[in-house]
Every structure is written in C-alpha cells, then in structure tokens.
Amino acid sequence: MNRTQLARLCWRSGFFALFLLAPPLDLFRYDLTRGHFVLLGQAWTLGIDAGSALPASLNLILRGLLPVIALVGIGLWVAWRYGRLYCGWLCPHFSVVEIVNALLRRATGKLSLWEREALPTRQSDGTRIEPRAAWWVAVAVAVTGFALLWAVTLLTYLLPPAEVWGNLVHGTLTRNQALFLGVASALLVIEFTLARHLFCRYGCAVGLFQSLVWMGNPRALAVGFDRRHATVCADCDASCEHACPMRLQPRRIKRRMFTCTQCQQCIQACDRVNAPRGRPGVLRMLEGDCAQAHTVGESRRREDTARDCFPRAR
C-alpha cells in the first residue's frame, strides 16, 4: 500500500466513523419526534413560526436556503476540480463496496457475481490470490453485518439513537422500527451482494452529478495514460484494470472514465508492475493543460505537453 492508498484508508475510515457516530453524538440528524434537525447538539429549526412575515422569511433564507446552497456549491466546486473525489475518498457506501469486492475476490476470484471470467491468480503487479470457498463465510458476514449496521444507523438519523439502540439490544423494537430495519436490511443485503459498484456506476444520483460536473471541466483532475510508452503494457496482464473497483479501463480517455472515483488504485498497480524493471508507470494523475490534452485525445500531437506531463525520471 503506497502513501496515497494509506491516506485514502485514513480518510475513508474517519468518514465512516463519522457516518456512524454523528447521530449518537448529536452532530447531525433529523429528529422525527421533535420535527426539526439537530446540529452540533443544538436544535436547528427554520424559524418560520416567527411573529411576522419578514423575520420568518429571513429565517427561512438564513437557516434553510443559504446552508443548502453553500453545501451544494462546495460539492459542485470539488466535483468540477477533482471529479468524484467524495466517492473514492469519503463515501461510506464505497468503503463497503471495496471491502466486499476484496472478500468476494478471495472467494470466487471475481469482483462481481456477474463477471464471466475470474481475475488472474497471479498478476503482473505481484498480487497473488488463490480463491477459496471458505471465504464465502466472510462475504456473508460482511454483507449481513454492514447491511444491519447501515439500516440501524439510517434509523438513528430519524429517531433518537439511544431509543433505537436500546430497543434493539433489549429486543423491544416497535412495530415500525422493526419493519424499517427488516426491509432496509434486506434491500441492503441484496444491493451489497449483487450490485455494489454497479449501483455506484448507474444508480447513485450523487455520483452521477459529480461525474457530469467533472466532465464539463477538461482541466479537472483525471487519470492520464502515457501513450508514448504504451509498449510497456505489452507484457502486462492489465493489472490496472483488475485493480479498479469500478471495473473501468484506466488507459482510455476521460469520457470513457465517466465514473472514475479518483481512488488511484490503477496507478498503484501500474507502478508496482514497472518498479521491478526500473521504470516508472505509464499512468498518473493529470490536471490543467495535461488533463486537457488527455481529455481531448491530443497527447500524440502535443509532444511537448506529453513530455512535461509524463517525465520518465522520478
């Protein structure tokens, strides 16, 4: 694991913990029993029950519209500059995707039940995984465990966490609580088992909007491929593609990488393939002029730009 992947692990773990602990710590949730948000331990209401129309309108703007606009604006700016950075570095769902993918690969040799062929047991980047049926136990535990944990956590964003966890531990869930947890857990088990990265690619609205905004900026951060030295890929088994949790082909141009999460696992795999041979990898993150050249597919015609973007000595 290189420094980038270690940093990703820290960010993902921290945000996953925040996702779980935000309701119990009253950092952020919506309390259905009180009918208002709770933010940093304080009640967050729109204040539209003010005595006159003017204060109510101001409260609606200051407490409702402006925070939403600010949050959306920050998200769009990040997506414009860096693409689906939230997905690859923070999203608690994507963290589950990567964990279950890794376990499923150890059980079947594939990252998805829908793939026809298993990945190589020994890859060019040094990865060696012998599929064993015993790993199905770990897959089942991870899928059901994360599904239940997610369902309970989502419910604590709506009802008092102490009540939800207390009722769950003591087996005294109300009918509605049990119904919510049962249905949500079942749906999440199905999603974690059959969809995962397919949901990220085709079903997640947050990811879709990030990708659309990112595609509108040709200078945004993107994975670039040094086509001048593409011949080094001839004796590789496409380890970069095997490493991608979204099942993309990193050596293709940007519009073919629409759902890239900027996880950079493909770059790590490429570096690991080429390091023993004393040469740098042919994949790296690009932005600005370099990203623009790669985006429009002009790398071969713009040799000066390509030479600056892919230095062969590191």
N, C-alpha and C positions, 0 to 999 in steps of 0.2 A: 504494500500500500504506500503510494507516494504522498507527498505533503498535501496535494490538492484533495485526494480522497480522504486523508485524515481530517482535513478541515471540514469537508462535507459531512463526515461522520459526526463530528462535534456539533455542527450547526443542526443537522437533522435530529440528533439525539436531544439537543436542547429544546428545539421547537416541539418535538413530540412530547417531551415532558411538560412544556408549557400548555400544549393542547389538552393534556390530561389534568393538569393542576389548576388551570385557570378558573374553572367553576368552584372547586373546593376552597380556593384561596380568595374567592370573590374578586378576581382580577377582571373577568369579563363573563357575563352571562345574561340571559333574559329570564326573569322570574315570572312564570305564568300566574303564580299565586298572588303576586303583587301588581302585576300588569305593567312592569317597567324594567329597563335594563339596570344592571349593577356593574359599575365600572370602578375598579380600584377601591372596592369596599363601600362605595357611595352610590346612592340611588341616582340614576340618570334618567330624568323624565324630560319630555319635550316642553313642559310648562305651558301648554296651550289652555290650561284652566285658569289663566290669569284673569283679573277682573275686567280688563278692557281688551279690545281687538288689537291695539298697537303692541302692548307688551307680549301678547300671545303670538303675534306674527313674528316679532323679533326673536322670541324664544325658539320658535319653530325653525327659523333660519340659522340661529347660532348653535342650537343644540342638535338639530336634525340634519338640515341640508349641508351646512359647511363641513361637519365631520365626515359625512359620506362623500362629498366632493373631494375633500382632501385625501381620503383613503383611496378613492378610485384614481385620483390624479397621480398619487405616488406610485400606485400599482402600474398605471399605464406608462409612466416615465421609465420605471425599471424595465418593463417589458420592451419598450422602444429601444433602450440602450443594450439590454442584456438578454432579451428573449424570455424563455420560460425558466428564469432563474429560481423563482419560487418553487416550481415543481421539482427541480433537481436538487435544491439545497435546503428546502424547508418543509415542503408538503408532507404531512403525516401519512397520507394515503400512499404516496410514492415510496415512503420508507417501508411500509408493509409490502408493497409491490416488490421491492428489491430483496427483502428477506425471504418472501415466499418463493420468488423466482430462484434464488440460490438453493433453497431446500429442495424445490422440485427438480432442479437440475441434478442434484445428488441422488434423487430417487429414480429419475427416468432418463437423465442425460439431455433433457429438453427444458426450455424455459416456459413452455406452454403446452397444454394438452393438445392444442390444435396443430402444432408443428409436426410435419411428416417425418423429418429426419432428425436424429439426435446430433448434438454437437460432438466434435472430435473429443475422444477421451483424453488425448494429449495434444495440446495446441502449441502453435509456434511461439506464443508468448510465455510458455512454461507452465501454463495451467494444466493440471492433471486431475481429472475427476473420474473415478470409477463408479458408475451408477449402481446403487444397491437398494433393493426393495425395502430394507429395514428403515430407510429414510422416510418412507410414507408415514410412519408414525409421527415423525417430527413435522411433516407437512400438515397432517390432520390436527395436531396440537396447535400449531401456529395459526392455521386458518380459523379454527373454532375459538381459540383464545383471543386473537385480535378482533374477531367479529363481535364477541361478547363484550370485550373491553371498549370497543368503539360504540356499541349500542348503549352501554351504561353511561359512557362519557357524554354522548349526544343528549341523553335524557337529563343529565345533570346541568346541561346548558339551559334547560327549560324549567326544571323543578329544583328545589333546594337539595344540594348534593348530599347533605347529612341524612336527609329523609330517604333519598334513593338508595344510598349505600347501606344505610341502617336496615331498611326493609329487605334489601337483597341478602344481606348477611343473616338476618333472622328469619328469612323465608316468609315475610309478611307483606309482600308486594301487593298493591291494589290491583284490581282487575285491569285498569287502563295501563298501569305501569308494566304489568306482566305481558299484556298484549303488545305494547310498544317494543319491549325488549325481545319478545319472541319473534315478531315479524322482522324487526330491524336486524337481529342476529342471523335469521335465516337468509335474508336478502344479502347480507354482507358475506356470509359463508359462500353463497353462490357466486358473488362477484369476485371474492378473493380466490376462489377455486378456478373459475372459468374465464374471467375477464382480466382483471388487474391492469396490465399495461395496455390492453386493448381498450379498456374504459378510458384510460388516460389519453389515448390517441384519438378516439372517436366520440366519447361520451361526456367528457368533462368540459363544461362551459368556461370555467376559469382558465383552463389550459388553452382552449380554442381562442379566446380573446387575446391571451398573451401572444399566441402564435401569429394571429392576424396583425396585431400591432407591430410585432417584430419583423414580419415580412415587409411591412411598409417602410422600413429603415434599412437601406442597403449597406449602411456603415455600422450596423449593430454587430455585437459580438457573435461570432459564429465559428464553427469548426472548419478549418481550411485544409485542403489536400495539396501537397506539393507535386503537381503533375510532371514537373521536370525530371523527377526522380521516381516516377511511378514503377520503373522496372524492379525496384527493390521489393515490390509486392508480389513478384512472380513466384517466389518460393515461400510465400506465407499462406496460411490457410484461412485468411480473412479474420484474424483474431479480433480486429477492431469491431467487426460486425457481431461476433459472438459475445463481445463484452457489453454491447449496447443493451440496456434494459428495455428500451422501446423498440428493439428489433429493427433499427434503421441501418442504412449503409452510409457510414460517415465519409466515404470518399466521393460522394456525389455532391452536386452543387446545392446551394442553400434551399431552393424551392423544393428539392427532394428530401430535405431535412426539416420539414414543416413542424414536426412535433418534437424536435430536439430539446432536451431538458438541461443542456449545458452541464451535464454531470462529468464530462471529460474522461469517462472510463475508456472510451475508444483511444484517446491519446495515450493514456497509461499503457494500454495493451500494445499499441504501436511502438512506444518507447522500449517496452520490455522485449519485443521481438528484435529490435535493431541494436540494443545496447551490447549484447554479447559479440556483435560483429563490428563494434567500434564506430557506429554511425548513428546519427540522430534519426528520430522517427520522421515520417512524412506527413503527420497530422499535427496541427497545433491550433490554438485559438487565435483568431484574427479579428481586428476591428478597424474602423476608419477606412483609409484607402485600400488597405489589404483586404478587408472584408468586402468592400465594394467590388474589387476586381474579381474576387472569388464568386460573389453573388451573381454577377452578370456573365460569368464564364469566360472572362478575358485573360485569365492568367497566362495562357500561352503567348498571347500577343503583347502582353505588358511584361517583358522580361525583367526590366529594372525593378518594377514593383514586386514581382515574384521573388527576385533575388533578395530584396530587403525584408520581405515577409517571411522567408524561409532560409535564414542563414544556416549553412551546413556545419558551422563550428559552434559549439555551445560551451 
